[in-house]
Each structure stands twice: as C-alpha cells, then as structure tokens.
Amino acid sequence: MARKIGSRYTANQILGRGSAGTVWLGEGPEGPVAVKLLREDLAADQELVGRFVQERTALLGLDHPNVVAVRDLVVDGDDLALVMDLVRGTDLRTRLDRERRLAPEAAVAIVADVADGLAAAHKAGVVHRDVKPENVLLDMQGPLGPGGSHRALLTDFGVAKLIDSPRRTKATKIIGTPDYLAPEIVEGLPPRAAVDIYALATVLYELLAGFTPFGGGHPGAVLRRHVTETVVPLPGIPEELWQLIVQCLAKAPASRLRASELGGRLREQLPLLAGMPPLDVDEPEAVLTESADEPGAAEVGADGSAAEAGSPVRRGAVPLVPGHAPDSNRDTHTSMRVPGPDELDGGAHGTARAPRAAGAPRPGSARNRGAVRRRRITLATAAAVLAAAAGVATWATTDDPPTPPSTSTTP
C-alpha cells in the first residue's frame, strides 16, 4: 500500500527490510527514487533526528558517478527517511552468491570504482563505515567495463554514523559487520577513513577467493582474527596486486593506501589481469555460529534477537533496486561486545581461512568441524558405554547399588 513520505514523495512498494529500516520503491517530483525509511524507534530519538539534520549537507553534497546520490533527507512526524537515486541493477552480494567468485579483472575493476567513490566521500569528510558487498550496487543499464564488469556504486552513506550515536551504543559495543571490521574498530578506536580502505580490501579478497580473509564461525572469533592474524596469500594473482591487498589490510591504519591511491593502483593492474579466469581455490562451506566452542560476542539479528547457536549465518542485502530479497542478520548494525585485551592477546580460535586444494576441507570449516564433532560423539559414546559397563560391574559386586554422583548447574 502506498504511503506519503513528506510532501514530495510517495513510497509505493517495499523492496527490502534491514536492521535500520525499510527500503521502498518510491516516486518523487523528478521520477522514481529509492526511499530508505528508518525504524520508528530511531525516528522517535530526538538526538538522532538532530544528528540526521546535521548530516544533511554533507550527504547531499556527495556527487560522484560511483556513489548512489542522496537526493533528500525527510523529517516529517514519525518518518525519518533518506531519498536516493534508484539504481537499475543488482547488488554485489547477489552476484557473488551467484558466481561464487569473480574473474580478477572484473573484481579489480569493481573495487577500483568503489575506491573512486570513497575518495570523493573522504575528501568531503564522510567516512562510510560499512563497506561490504551488500552496499555495492551494480548498474546493469550502463556500458560494460573491464572484464565485463558493470559500473559499481557505493550506497548507504551516513547510515552507520546515524545509528551509532552515544545514547544508542556504549563504549563496550561495536557497530558494523564482523567480516569487514578494521582492527582499530575492534580495539575501540574512532573510525577514520582508513577503516573503509580495510573493508574494501576485504571485499576484493572475497571477490577473488569466494570468502573473506578473517571470517568464519562466531563473530567474537572473527573480531579477534582481525587483530591477531595475518592474511593468508592467494595463489595465482600477480605479486603487485597481492601486495596492494596486503598493504590495505595492514593492522596499522597509517600503513594503508588512501582511496584515491588505491583506485589508481588497481587500474594499473587491469592489463595484467585481462582474460585471467577466476582463481581455482576451494570455497569454505556454510559456517555455523558456535557460541559453545568459540566464546565471545553474541550475534544479534536484524530484529534484535540473538542468533541461535548452530544456525547458519545467512547472507542478504537491501539493495536500492526492485525485486530483491530482504536483509538478514549478517547486516549493517550488528551489535557486538568489544573483546577484552586478554581475549585479543590470546589469539583467535582457529586460523585465518587459507586457500586450499579443491575438495579438501578447510581447517575450521563446517565440513571439517562436522567430522570432528562426529569423532567426538563416537568417542563420547564409547566412553559412556565403558563407564556404564564399569558401573554395572561395580553394582553387581556390592550389596547396595551405587549412589548417583551429585550434579550442579551454573547460571
């Protein structure tokens, strides 16, 4: 059912739902638009509304071919909305889910586009803070670029900053998507432009390999890997390209390239990548959350509920395009506890996700963990049988049956 957004826009159809709100296909004075209507509880927060208005000039001033333009910010009664250009295409997550991994030339061309968009934003003093495939849109109506790539545009500028207000989050909380969080955010430092470079380098690694360098398992373990582990090399790509990725994944923010430098350096690599097929590395199977095996922060769903242990970590998106699935709990504003110094010093549970021969289970993957669990269950069952047999033998040689051992539970 259509609804009015302010005095100039009409929202006609829901495109998707996310943790911050709902994306609608809308109509404005100049034609079709995408309207991101923020949640009612956010609209009721007067401090957030004030921050929203303060960000208006900066967001409206972002004008670049690789940025989804914000046309208007609407504050009207209970409605708080961003009105944006409607991109006719899909999002990068959808393409990645379909193709598993991209040819290096196409992957680098897409990331170079996003780097150019970030360069314009950083020059204007705007940090995105949530660069990931879900927030990269592909313009399917424009001309094709290197490797058959579509023009890439970065969207959702300003949303993470608006949600991350002092009243809504504490110093012990992290706002972001675990796989793409820079180490300095995990350690509680304020986000600067370098966090976007780290996230974008993570996206490039994922486009090439089919998985992120430090992802997998419980979010708490992922956070620790960002701080303690070194990225594992990807076989089969030019050394200079690999060094760019390594530099942009540096633990020290000052060691990373600026967005403008990254875009230019990536385009220099394109002639070397022409015709190169996708890398032949095995993609890890679906990773499960394991709060028992990997203690740390609980993953929080888009509806605010904790993800059930052992349930698949789903992927999704709220692209500003019609006809796509709603967002999921692998989402922008996942609230996580900041790991303590002892947890960070102790290292991650498991290892970074190293490429391996096709068909071989990755250490820590769902398939490998399943085998380990089966072995544990077998051993535990055998131990229980032996213990029961021993108990029966003991009982048979005494006048009275043994007293059951006492048990206790902890909250």
C-alpha positions in Angstrom: 0.0 0.0 0.0 1.3 3.4 -1.0 2.3 5.9 1.7 3.3 9.5 1.6 6.9 10.4 2.7 6.9 14.1 3.5 5.2 16.4 1.0 7.1 15.4 -2.1 7.5 11.7 -2.2 5.2 8.6 -2.3 6.5 5.1 -1.3 4.8 2.5 -3.4 6.4 -0.8 -2.9 8.7 -2.4 -0.3 12.0 -3.6 -1.8 13.5 -5.0 1.4 13.9 -4.7 5.1 17.1 -4.2 7.1 18.2 -3.6 10.6 18.0 0.2 10.2 14.7 0.3 8.4 12.8 -0.5 5.2 13.7 0.4 1.6 10.8 1.4 -0.7 10.4 1.9 -4.4 9.1 5.5 -4.5 8.1 8.3 -6.7 9.3 11.9 -6.5 8.9 15.1 -8.5 11.7 14.0 -10.8 10.7 10.4 -11.2 11.4 7.0 -9.5 13.5 7.0 -6.3 14.6 4.6 -3.6 13.4 5.7 -0.1 15.1 4.2 3.0 12.6 4.7 5.8 14.3 4.3 9.2 12.8 2.4 12.0 10.1 4.1 14.2 12.3 3.9 17.4 15.1 5.7 15.5 12.7 8.4 14.3 11.5 8.9 17.9 15.0 9.6 19.1 15.3 13.4 19.1 19.1 13.3 19.4 19.4 11.1 16.4 17.0 13.3 14.4 19.2 16.3 15.2 22.3 14.3 14.0 20.3 13.4 10.9 19.7 17.0 10.1 23.3 18.0 10.8 24.5 15.3 8.3 22.1 16.6 5.6 24.5 19.0 3.9 27.4 16.5 3.8 25.3 13.7 2.4 23.5 15.8 -0.2 26.9 17.1 -1.3 28.2 13.7 -2.3 28.1 13.8 -6.1 30.1 11.2 -7.8 29.5 8.6 -10.6 30.4 5.8 -8.1 28.2 6.9 -5.2 24.4 6.4 -5.0 23.3 10.0 -4.7 21.2 11.1 -1.7 18.6 13.4 -3.1 16.8 14.4 0.1 16.5 13.7 3.8 13.0 13.8 5.1 12.0 14.5 8.7 8.2 14.5 8.9 6.3 13.5 12.1 7.3 9.9 12.8 9.0 9.5 9.4 12.8 9.7 9.0 13.9 8.9 5.5 16.7 9.1 3.0 15.6 9.6 -0.6 18.2 8.2 -3.0 18.7 7.5 -6.7 17.2 4.3 -7.9 19.8 2.0 -9.4 18.6 -0.4 -12.1 20.6 -3.5 -11.4 21.6 -5.7 -8.5 24.0 -5.6 -5.6 27.5 -7.2 -5.5 26.4 -9.8 -2.8 23.8 -11.2 -5.2 26.3 -11.5 -8.0 28.9 -13.1 -5.7 26.4 -15.6 -4.4 25.5 -16.5 -8.0 29.1 -16.8 -9.3 30.9 -17.8 -6.1 34.0 -15.7 -7.2 34.8 -13.3 -9.9 37.5 -13.2 -12.6 40.3 -11.0 -11.3 39.9 -8.3 -14.0 36.2 -7.8 -13.1 36.8 -7.9 -9.4 39.6 -5.3 -9.6 37.5 -3.0 -11.9 34.6 -3.1 -9.5 36.7 -2.4 -6.4 38.5 0.4 -8.3 35.1 2.0 -8.9 34.3 1.8 -5.2 37.7 3.3 -4.3 37.0 6.3 -6.5 33.6 6.8 -4.8 35.3 6.5 -1.4 37.9 9.0 -2.4 35.2 11.6 -3.2 33.5 10.9 0.2 36.7 11.1 2.2 37.6 14.4 0.5 34.2 15.7 1.7 34.9 14.4 5.3 32.5 11.5 5.1 33.5 8.0 6.3 31.2 5.2 5.1 32.0 2.7 8.0 30.2 -0.2 6.5 31.8 -1.1 3.1 30.7 -4.6 2.1 29.2 -6.3 -1.0 25.6 -5.7 0.2 26.3 -1.9 -0.1 27.8 -2.0 -3.6 25.3 -1.7 -6.4 25.9 -2.7 -10.0 24.4 -0.5 -12.7 23.1 -3.1 -15.3 21.9 -0.4 -17.7 25.3 1.3 -18.3 28.1 0.2 -20.6 30.3 -2.8 -19.6 33.8 -2.1 -18.2 37.0 -4.3 -18.0 36.3 -8.0 -17.7 32.6 -7.4 -18.4 32.1 -5.6 -15.2 29.2 -3.2 -14.6 29.7 0.2 -13.0 29.8 -0.1 -9.3 28.2 2.5 -6.9 28.5 2.6 -3.1 25.4 3.2 -1.1 24.1 3.7 2.4 26.5 6.6 3.3 25.8 8.0 6.7 23.5 5.3 8.0 26.1 3.6 10.3 27.1 7.0 11.7 23.5 8.0 12.4 22.8 4.7 14.2 26.0 4.8 16.2 25.0 7.7 18.4 26.3 8.0 22.0 22.9 7.3 23.5 22.3 4.2 21.5 25.7 2.5 21.9 28.2 2.2 24.6 32.0 2.2 24.5 31.9 -1.6 25.0 29.9 -2.1 21.8 30.9 -2.4 18.2 28.6 -1.3 15.3 29.5 -3.0 12.0 29.6 -6.2 10.0 32.2 -8.6 11.6 33.9 -9.8 8.4 34.8 -6.3 7.3 35.7 -4.5 10.5 39.2 -2.9 10.7 41.3 -3.9 13.7 41.2 -0.3 15.2 37.4 -0.5 15.4 37.7 -3.8 17.3 40.1 -2.2 19.7 37.7 0.6 20.4 39.3 3.5 18.4 37.2 6.0 16.5 36.6 5.1 12.8 38.7 7.2 10.3 38.9 7.0 6.5 41.3 4.0 6.8 38.6 1.7 8.1 36.9 2.0 4.7 40.1 1.0 2.9 40.5 -2.1 5.1 36.9 -3.1 4.4 37.3 -2.6 0.7 40.5 -4.7 0.6 38.5 -7.4 2.4 35.8 -7.1 -0.3 38.5 -7.5 -3.0 39.9 -10.6 -1.3 36.4 -12.0 -1.1 35.6 -11.4 -4.8 38.8 -13.2 -5.7 38.7 -16.1 -3.2 35.0 -16.5 -2.6 35.4 -16.0 1.2 36.7 -13.2 3.4 40.2 -13.5 4.9 39.2 -13.5 8.6 35.6 -14.6 8.5 34.0 -17.9 9.7 32.4 -19.1 12.9 31.4 -17.0 15.8 31.6 -13.1 15.5 33.8 -12.9 18.5 36.4 -15.2 16.9 36.2 -13.1 13.7 36.9 -9.9 15.7 40.0 -11.5 17.2 41.3 -12.7 13.9 41.2 -9.1 12.6 43.5 -8.0 15.4 45.8 -11.0 15.8 46.2 -12.9 12.4 48.0 -12.2 9.2 46.2 -12.5 5.9 47.0 -15.8 4.0 48.3 -15.3 0.4 46.0 -16.1 -2.5 47.7 -18.2 -5.2 47.6 -17.3 -8.9 47.4 -13.5 -8.8 50.2 -11.0 -9.8 52.5 -10.2 -6.9 52.0 -6.5 -7.2 48.2 -6.9 -6.8 48.7 -9.1 -3.8 51.0 -6.5 -2.2 48.2 -3.9 -2.7 45.8 -6.1 -0.8 48.3 -6.8 2.0 49.1 -3.1 2.4 45.4 -2.2 2.6 44.8 -5.0 5.2 47.6 -3.7 7.4 46.8 -3.6 11.1 48.2 -0.1 11.4 45.8 2.4 9.7 48.6 4.7 8.7 50.2 1.9 6.6 47.1 1.6 4.3 46.7 3.4 1.0 44.4 6.3 0.6 41.3 5.7 -1.5 42.5 7.8 -4.5 45.8 5.9 -4.5 44.1 2.6 -4.3 41.8 3.3 -7.2 44.7 4.4 -9.4 47.0 1.5 -8.5 44.2 -1.1 -9.1 43.5 0.3 -12.6 47.2 -0.1 -13.4 46.8 -3.8 -12.8 43.9 -4.3 -15.2 46.0 -5.0 -18.3 47.9 -7.8 -16.4 44.6 -9.4 -15.5 42.8 -9.4 -18.9 41.5 -12.9 -19.7 42.5 -14.4 -16.4 39.9 -16.9 -15.1 38.6 -17.0 -11.6 41.0 -18.4 -9.1 40.9 -22.2 -8.5 40.6 -22.2 -4.7 38.0 -24.2 -2.8 35.3 -22.1 -1.1 34.6 -23.0 2.5 31.2 -24.5 3.2 28.5 -22.7 5.2 29.8 -21.5 8.5 27.8 -22.1 11.6 27.7 -20.0 14.8 29.2 -21.8 17.7 28.8 -20.0 21.0 29.9 -23.0 23.0 33.2 -23.6 21.1 34.1 -20.0 20.4 33.1 -17.7 23.3 32.7 -14.1 22.6 30.1 -11.7 21.5 26.7 -13.0 20.5 25.4 -12.3 17.0 22.3 -10.1 17.0 19.7 -10.4 14.3 18.1 -7.6 12.3 15.1 -7.8 14.7 17.3 -7.5 17.7 17.2 -11.2 18.7 20.2 -13.3 19.2 21.1 -15.8 16.5 20.5 -19.4 17.7 23.8 -21.3 18.2 24.4 -23.7 15.4 22.1 -21.9 12.9 23.5 -20.9 9.5 24.8 -17.3 9.2 22.7 -16.1 6.3 23.7 -13.5 3.9 21.5 -10.9 2.4 21.1 -7.4 1.3 18.8 -4.4 1.0 19.8 -3.2 -2.5 18.2 0.0 -3.7 16.8 -1.9 -6.7 13.4 -3.6 -7.2 12.8 -7.3 -6.7 15.4 -8.5 -4.3 15.3 -10.4 -1.0 15.1 -8.7 2.4 18.2 -8.2 4.5 19.4 -10.7 7.0 21.2 -11.0 10.3 24.5 -10.6 8.6 23.8 -7.0 8.4 25.0 -3.4 8.9 24.2 -2.7 12.5 25.2 -5.9 14.3 25.9 -5.0 17.9 28.8 -6.9 19.4 30.8 -6.8 22.6 34.3 -5.5 22.3 36.7 -8.4 23.1 38.8 -7.7 26.2 42.6 -7.4 26.0 43.1 -10.9 27.3 40.9 -12.3 24.6 42.7 -10.4 21.9 46.1 -11.3 23.2 45.1 -15.0 23.3 44.5 -15.1 19.5 41.6 -16.5 17.6 40.0 -19.8 17.9 41.2 -21.5 14.6 43.1 -19.9 11.8 42.6 -17.4 9.1 40.8 -19.0 6.1 43.6 -20.3 4.0 43.1 -21.3 0.4 43.5 -25.0 -0.2 43.3 -27.6 -2.9 39.8 -28.1 -4.4 37.9 -30.7 -2.5 40.0 -30.6 0.7 38.1 -29.5 3.8 39.4 -26.2 5.2 40.5 -26.4 8.9 37.6 -24.9 10.9 35.1 -25.3 8.1 31.6 -26.6 8.7 32.5 -29.9 6.9 35.8 -30.3 8.9 34.1 -29.4 12.2 31.3 -31.8 11.4 33.8 -34.6 11.1 35.5 -33.6 14.3 32.1 -33.5 16.1 31.3 -37.0 14.8 34.6 -38.3 16.1 33.9 -36.6 19.5 30.4 -38.1 19.6 31.8 -41.5 18.8 34.5 -41.2 21.5 32.0 -39.9 24.0 29.5 -42.7 23.3 32.2 -45.3 23.7 33.3 -43.7 26.9 29.7 -43.7 28.2 29.3 -47.3 27.3 32.5 -48.2 29.1 31.5 -46.2 32.1 28.1 -47.8 32.2 29.6 -51.3 32.0 32.0 -50.4 34.8 29.1 -49.2 36.9 27.1 -52.3 36.3 30.1 -54.5 37.3 30.6 -52.5 40.5 26.9 -52.7 41.4 27.0 -56.5 40.8 29.7 -56.9 43.4 28.2 -54.9 46.2 25.1 -55.3 48.4 23.7 -51.9 47.5 23.6 -50.0 44.2 26.0 -47.1 43.9 24.8 -43.6 44.9 24.4 -41.5 41.8 27.0 -38.7 41.7 25.7 -35.2 42.6 25.4 -32.6 39.9 25.2 -28.9 39.9 24.4 -26.3 37.4 25.7 -22.8 37.0 23.6 -19.9 35.7 
